[in-house]
Amino acid sequence: MAESLFYVERKPKNNQEHAPLLVLLHGYGSHEQDLFSFAEELPHQLRIISVRAPQSMGFGAYCWYEINFDANENKFSDIGQAKESLQKIDGLIDDLQAKYHPKKTFLLGFSQGAILSYAYSFNYVNKVNHVLALSGFLVDDLLPDHMSSGMTTDYYASHGSADQVIPVEWARKCQPFLKSLGLDCDYSEYPVGHGVAPQNFYSFRDWMDKRL
């Protein structure tokens, strides 16, 4: 399954054996070069893999799952596609971990990619050590029926207080939920819309630095 996921790579700058791995999941309607654009500004010891979502929307745009509207303009997500994407992401992470034996793995997603990063951490317990969820939220339909009590993953979450795509109220539910499970979550908001402010970038880069 993993072969179907195209990705671009930035190798660790110091040729370190077992270099920590960072996997990037872009948002709806984007592509693998979007988040990869700031790869050079991230810690040099990381091996960075930026993945292209499997569903083509045409004109160089991709998504992890389709979002549709009904006659009343209500949005609904293709949960089946989302679960298939989670399986493909898991196949890719398996392959990367088997090939490189990273000493730890970070998973960073933006928007739809953040939704899947949260979901991945609960469905594939402790396959990644650290999750960074930018401008996303927890989707109940993608969570397992029973939460593992053995999770050790920690989280960085951030959101724009003026986000017009995903309401900030949805994001604010994540930290209390994670803490109720005994999981650490560093949550912050920035006065922007659906995007990553410069100070947000420096914040999550520092968070990663402390865990390398």
FIKOL-27522 format. One line per field, with one value per residue: residue number from 1; residue in three letters; x, y, z of N, C-alpha, C in turn. Coordinates in steps of 0.2 Angstrom, whole numbers, plus 5000, padded with zeros to 4 digits. Layout:
// FIKOL-27522
nr <- NUM:...
rest <- ALA:...
nu <- X:...
nv <- Y:...
nw <- Z:...
cau <- X:...
cav <- Y:...
caw <- Z:...
cu <- X:...
cv <- Y:...
cw <- Z:...
//
This chain:
// FIKOL-27522
nr <- 1:2:3:4:5:6:7:8:9:10:11:12:13:14:15:16:17:18:19:20:21:22:23:24:25:26:27:28:29:30:31:32:33:34:35:36:37:38:39:40:41:42:43:44:45:46:47:48:49:50:51:52:53:54:55:56:57:58:59:60:61:62:63:64:65:66:67:68:69:70:71:72:73:74:75:76:77:78:79:80:81:82:83:84:85:86:87:88:89:90:91:92:93:94:95:96:97:98:99:100:101:102:103:104:105:106:107:108:109:110:111:112:113:114:115:116:117:118:119:120:121:122:123:124:125:126:127:128:129:130:131:132:133:134:135:136:137:138:139:140:141:142:143:144:145:146:147:148:149:150:151:152:153:154:155:156:157:158:159:160:161:162:163:164:165:166:167:168:169:170:171:172:173:174:175:176:177:178:179:180:181:182:183:184:185:186:187:188:189:190:191:192:193:194:195:196:197:198:199:200:201:202:203:204:205:206:207:208:209:210:211:212
rest <- MET:ALA:GLU:SER:LEU:PHE:TYR:VAL:GLU:ARG:LYS:PRO:LYS:ASN:ASN:GLN:GLU:HIS:ALA:PRO:LEU:LEU:VAL:LEU:LEU:HIS:GLY:TYR:GLY:SER:HIS:GLU:GLN:ASP:LEU:PHE:SER:PHE:ALA:GLU:GLU:LEU:PRO:HIS:GLN:LEU:ARG:ILE:ILE:SER:VAL:ARG:ALA:PRO:GLN:SER:MET:GLY:PHE:GLY:ALA:TYR:CYS:TRP:TYR:GLU:ILE:ASN:PHE:ASP:ALA:ASN:GLU:ASN:LYS:PHE:SER:ASP:ILE:GLY:GLN:ALA:LYS:GLU:SER:LEU:GLN:LYS:ILE:ASP:GLY:LEU:ILE:ASP:ASP:LEU:GLN:ALA:LYS:TYR:HIS:PRO:LYS:LYS:THR:PHE:LEU:LEU:GLY:PHE:SER:GLN:GLY:ALA:ILE:LEU:SER:TYR:ALA:TYR:SER:PHE:ASN:TYR:VAL:ASN:LYS:VAL:ASN:HIS:VAL:LEU:ALA:LEU:SER:GLY:PHE:LEU:VAL:ASP:ASP:LEU:LEU:PRO:ASP:HIS:MET:SER:SER:GLY:MET:THR:THR:ASP:TYR:TYR:ALA:SER:HIS:GLY:SER:ALA:ASP:GLN:VAL:ILE:PRO:VAL:GLU:TRP:ALA:ARG:LYS:CYS:GLN:PRO:PHE:LEU:LYS:SER:LEU:GLY:LEU:ASP:CYS:ASP:TYR:SER:GLU:TYR:PRO:VAL:GLY:HIS:GLY:VAL:ALA:PRO:GLN:ASN:PHE:TYR:SER:PHE:ARG:ASP:TRP:MET:ASP:LYS:ARG:LEU
nu <- 5004:5010:5017:5009:5010:5017:5032:5043:5059:5070:5086:5095:5106:5118:5122:5119:5117:5102:5094:5082:5065:5054:5038:5028:5011:5001:4988:4970:4967:4980:4998:5013:5024:5020:5021:5034:5041:5046:5056:5070:5072:5070:5076:5093:5096:5086:5078:5067:5051:5040:5024:5013:4995:4984:4972:4968:4963:4964:4973:4985:4982:4978:4970:4967:4955:4939:4929:4912:4897:4880:4863:4858:4870:4877:4892:4901:4912:4922:4923:4927:4937:4946:4950:4956:4967:4974:4978:4987:4996:5001:5007:5018:5025:5029:5038:5047:5052:5058:5067:5076:5077:5074:5078:5068:5051:5042:5026:5019:5005:4995:4979:4968:4978:4982:4971:4971:4984:4981:4972:4979:4988:4981:4975:4986:4995:5008:5017:5022:5031:5029:5017:5012:5000:4993:4981:4970:4959:4951:4942:4928:4924:4935:4942:4947:4936:4940:4951:4969:4977:4991:4997:5010:5013:5016:5010:5009:4999:4991:4982:4973:4966:4957:4952:4944:4940:4941:4934:4940:4935:4933:4946:4950:4945:4953:4965:4960:4954:4964:4972:4963:4966:4978:4988:5001:4999:5004:4996:4992:4987:4985:4984:4978:4972:4967:4981:4999:5007:5022:5027:5021:5027:5041:5038:5034:5045:5054:5048:5050:5064:5067:5064:5072
nv <- 4994:5006:5010:5018:5031:5046:5055:5068:5071:5077:5075:5071:5083:5080:5067:5058:5042:5033:5044:5056:5055:5065:5066:5074:5080:5087:5099:5100:5100:5104:5100:5090:5099:5110:5111:5107:5117:5124:5116:5117:5126:5119:5108:5103:5089:5081:5069:5073:5069:5073:5071:5066:5068:5054:5056:5064:5080:5086:5098:5099:5098:5090:5078:5070:5064:5066:5080:5084:5092:5093:5096:5106:5113:5108:5101:5086:5072:5060:5047:5034:5035:5043:5033:5024:5032:5033:5020:5019:5029:5023:5012:5018:5024:5013:5007:5017:5017:5004:5005:5016:5016:5026:5035:5042:5047:5060:5067:5078:5088:5098:5106:5096:5087:5088:5083:5070:5066:5067:5057:5046:5044:5038:5027:5019:5015:5023:5022:5034:5046:5059:5072:5085:5096:5107:5119:5110:5097:5086:5072:5063:5052:5046:5041:5027:5014:5010:5017:5016:5012:5013:5023:5035:5045:5063:5080:5094:5108:5120:5135:5146:5161:5168:5159:5154:5143:5131:5131:5140:5135:5122:5117:5120:5110:5100:5099:5098:5085:5077:5078:5073:5060:5058:5063:5073:5090:5104:5118:5132:5148:5159:5176:5174:5168:5154:5147:5147:5157:5167:5167:5156:5146:5147:5143:5130:5124:5126:5118:5105:5105:5103:5090:5082
nw <- 5000:5003:4992:4985:4989:4986:4990:4995:5000:5013:5018:5033:5039:5045:5042:5052:5060:5062:5062:5069:5063:5053:5048:5036:5034:5022:5020:5015:4997:4994:4992:4992:4992:4999:5014:5014:5011:5021:5026:5026:5036:5048:5061:5058:5060:5057:5047:5034:5028:5016:5012:4998:4997:4993:4986:4971:4966:4954:4944:4951:4965:4980:4992:5008:5010:5004:5005:5006:5001:5005:5000:5008:5010:5020:5027:5024:5028:5019:5028:5026:5016:5023:5033:5024:5020:5032:5034:5023:5026:5038:5032:5025:5035:5042:5032:5031:5044:5045:5036:5040:5054:5064:5079:5085:5080:5073:5069:5059:5055:5044:5045:5037:5037:5050:5057:5053:5058:5072:5073:5068:5078:5088:5083:5079:5090:5098:5087:5082:5091:5094:5090:5080:5078:5067:5066:5066:5072:5083:5076:5079:5073:5068:5078:5089:5095:5108:5119:5120:5135:5136:5129:5125:5117:5114:5112:5101:5098:5088:5083:5073:5079:5072:5062:5048:5042:5050:5064:5079:5091:5090:5090:5102:5110:5110:5119:5132:5131:5127:5139:5148:5146:5151:5143:5137:5131:5122:5119:5109:5103:5089:5082:5068:5052:5044:5044:5046:5057:5058:5071:5076:5069:5074:5087:5087:5081:5091:5101:5095:5095:5108:5110:5103
cau <- 5000:5014:5020:5005:5011:5023:5034:5049:5064:5076:5090:5098:5112:5124:5123:5118:5114:5096:5092:5075:5061:5048:5034:5023:5005:4998:4980:4965:4968:4987:5002:5019:5029:5018:5024:5041:5044:5050:5060:5077:5072:5069:5082:5097:5097:5080:5076:5060:5048:5034:5020:5007:4989:4982:4966:4969:4958:4966:4977:4990:4979:4977:4967:4967:4949:4935:4924:4906:4891:4873:4858:4858:4876:4881:4898:4902:4918:4922:4927:4930:4943:4951:4953:4961:4973:4977:4982:4993:5001:5005:5012:5024:5029:5032:5043:5053:5056:5061:5073:5081:5078:5075:5078:5061:5047:5038:5021:5016:5000:4991:4972:4966:4984:4982:4966:4974:4989:4978:4969:4984:4992:4976:4974:4992:4998:5015:5021:5025:5033:5027:5012:5011:4993:4992:4975:4966:4954:4949:4936:4926:4923:4941:4945:4945:4931:4943:4958:4974:4980:4998:5000:5016:5014:5014:5006:5009:4993:4990:4976:4972:4960:4952:4952:4937:4939:4940:4933:4945:4932:4934:4953:4951:4943:4958:4969:4956:4952:4971:4974:4959:4969:4984:4993:5003:4998:5005:4991:4993:4983:4989:4979:4978:4966:4969:4988:5004:5010:5029:5029:5019:5033:5046:5036:5034:5052:5057:5045:5053:5071:5068:5063:5077
cav <- 5000:5012:5013:5023:5038:5049:5060:5071:5070:5081:5070:5074:5087:5078:5060:5054:5036:5033:5051:5056:5056:5070:5065:5080:5079:5093:5100:5098:5104:5106:5095:5089:5104:5116:5111:5105:5124:5127:5110:5120:5130:5115:5106:5099:5082:5078:5067:5075:5066:5077:5066:5069:5064:5050:5058:5069:5084:5090:5105:5099:5098:5083:5078:5064:5062:5071:5084:5085:5096:5091:5101:5111:5116:5104:5098:5079:5070:5053:5044:5028:5037:5045:5027:5021:5036:5031:5014:5020:5033:5018:5008:5022:5025:5006:5006:5022:5015:4998:5007:5020:5014:5032:5035:5044:5049:5066:5067:5085:5089:5105:5106:5089:5083:5088:5078:5063:5065:5065:5050:5041:5042:5034:5020:5016:5018:5024:5021:5040:5048:5066:5074:5092:5097:5114:5121:5104:5096:5078:5070:5057:5046:5043:5038:5020:5013:5010:5021:5012:5016:5013:5029:5039:5051:5070:5084:5101:5110:5127:5137:5154:5163:5170:5154:5154:5136:5127:5136:5139:5132:5115:5115:5121:5104:5094:5099:5095:5078:5073:5078:5068:5053:5058:5064:5080:5094:5111:5121:5139:5151:5165:5180:5173:5164:5147:5147:5146:5163:5166:5165:5149:5142:5147:5140:5122:5122:5125:5112:5099:5105:5101:5083:5079
caw <- 5000:5004:4986:4981:4992:4984:4995:4994:5006:5015:5022:5039:5037:5048:5041:5058:5060:5066:5063:5070:5057:5053:5042:5035:5030:5020:5021:5009:4991:4994:4989:4996:4992:5003:5021:5013:5009:5027:5029:5027:5042:5053:5064:5053:5061:5055:5041:5033:5023:5015:5009:4994:4999:4988:4982:4966:4965:4948:4944:4956:4972:4983:4998:5011:5010:5001:5009:5001:5003:5004:4997:5013:5011:5026:5025:5027:5026:5017:5033:5023:5012:5028:5036:5019:5020:5038:5032:5018:5030:5042:5028:5023:5041:5043:5028:5033:5051:5044:5032:5043:5061:5067:5086:5086:5074:5073:5064:5058:5050:5044:5043:5036:5039:5057:5059:5052:5063:5078:5072:5067:5085:5092:5080:5078:5096:5099:5081:5082:5098:5095:5085:5079:5074:5066:5063:5065:5077:5083:5073:5083:5069:5066:5084:5090:5100:5115:5119:5124:5141:5136:5125:5128:5113:5117:5107:5100:5094:5088:5079:5072:5083:5067:5057:5045:5039:5055:5070:5084:5097:5089:5091:5110:5114:5110:5125:5138:5129:5128:5146:5152:5145:5154:5138:5137:5125:5122:5115:5108:5098:5086:5079:5061:5050:5042:5042:5051:5058:5059:5078:5077:5066:5079:5093:5086:5080:5098:5104:5092:5097:5115:5110:5099
cu <- 5004:5017:5016:5006:5017:5025:5041:5053:5069:5080:5093:5105:5119:5126:5122:5114:5108:5093:5084:5071:5055:5044:5028:5017:5001:4990:4976:4967:4975:4991:5008:5024:5027:5022:5032:5045:5048:5055:5067:5077:5071:5076:5086:5097:5091:5080:5069:5057:5041:5029:5014:5001:4987:4976:4968:4963:4959:4970:4982:4988:4977:4973:4968:4961:4944:4930:4918:4901:4885:4869:4857:4864:4879:4887:4898:4908:4917:4926:4930:4937:4948:4954:4958:4967:4977:4981:4988:4998:5005:5009:5018:5028:5032:5038:5049:5056:5060:5068:5078:5082:5079:5074:5071:5058:5042:5033:5018:5011:4997:4984:4970:4972:4984:4977:4968:4980:4987:4976:4974:4987:4987:4975:4980:4997:5005:5020:5025:5026:5029:5023:5012:5005:4992:4986:4971:4962:4953:4942:4934:4926:4929:4945:4943:4940:4934:4950:4963:4976:4987:5001:5005:5017:5012:5013:5008:5003:4993:4985:4976:4966:4955:4951:4945:4936:4937:4939:4937:4942:4933:4941:4954:4949:4948:4963:4966:4955:4959:4973:4970:4962:4976:4990:4995:5002:4999:5001:4992:4989:4987:4983:4980:4972:4969:4976:4992:5008:5018:5031:5026:5024:5039:5044:5036:5041:5055:5055:5049:5061:5072:5067:5067:5083
cv <- 5006:5015:5018:5030:5040:5054:5063:5071:5075:5077:5074:5077:5084:5070:5056:5048:5036:5040:5051:5058:5061:5068:5071:5078:5085:5093:5099:5103:5107:5100:5095:5094:5110:5116:5110:5112:5126:5121:5113:5124:5126:5111:5101:5092:5078:5075:5069:5072:5070:5073:5069:5064:5060:5052:5064:5073:5088:5096:5105:5099:5091:5084:5071:5060:5068:5074:5086:5090:5093:5097:5107:5115:5113:5100:5091:5076:5062:5049:5037:5029:5039:5039:5024:5025:5034:5025:5015:5024:5028:5014:5011:5023:5018:5005:5011:5020:5009:5000:5011:5019:5021:5031:5037:5047:5055:5065:5074:5086:5096:5103:5099:5085:5082:5083:5071:5061:5063:5058:5044:5039:5038:5027:5016:5018:5017:5022:5028:5042:5055:5068:5081:5093:5104:5115:5115:5103:5088:5077:5063:5051:5042:5040:5031:5019:5013:5013:5017:5016:5016:5018:5033:5045:5058:5074:5091:5103:5117:5129:5144:5156:5166:5165:5153:5148:5131:5131:5134:5135:5124:5113:5116:5115:5099:5094:5096:5087:5074:5073:5074:5061:5053:5059:5071:5083:5101:5114:5129:5142:5158:5169:5180:5169:5157:5146:5147:5153:5162:5164:5158:5144:5141:5143:5132:5120:5121:5119:5105:5099:5102:5093:5079:5076
cw <- 5000:4997:4983:4984:4990:4989:4992:5001:5007:5020:5027:5036:5039:5047:5047:5057:5064:5067:5064:5063:5058:5047:5042:5031:5029:5021:5014:5003:4990:4991:4994:4997:4997:5010:5020:5012:5015:5030:5030:5033:5049:5055:5059:5054:5059:5048:5039:5027:5022:5010:5004:4996:4993:4983:4977:4965:4958:4949:4950:4964:4974:4990:5001:5011:5007:5006:5004:5004:5001:5001:5001:5014:5018:5024:5028:5024:5024:5022:5030:5019:5018:5031:5031:5019:5026:5037:5028:5022:5035:5038:5026:5029:5043:5039:5030:5040:5050:5040:5036:5050:5065:5075:5089:5080:5076:5067:5064:5053:5050:5042:5043:5038:5046:5060:5058:5057:5070:5078:5071:5074:5089:5089:5079:5084:5097:5093:5080:5089:5099:5089:5086:5075:5073:5062:5061:5071:5077:5080:5076:5079:5067:5072:5086:5095:5108:5115:5123:5130:5141:5131:5128:5123:5116:5111:5107:5096:5094:5083:5078:5075:5078:5061:5055:5042:5044:5062:5076:5090:5096:5091:5099:5113:5114:5116:5131:5137:5130:5135:5150:5151:5147:5149:5138:5131:5126:5117:5115:5102:5095:5082:5071:5059:5049:5040:5048:5052:5059:5066:5080:5075:5072:5085:5092:5084:5087:5102:5102:5095:5104:5115:5106:5103
//
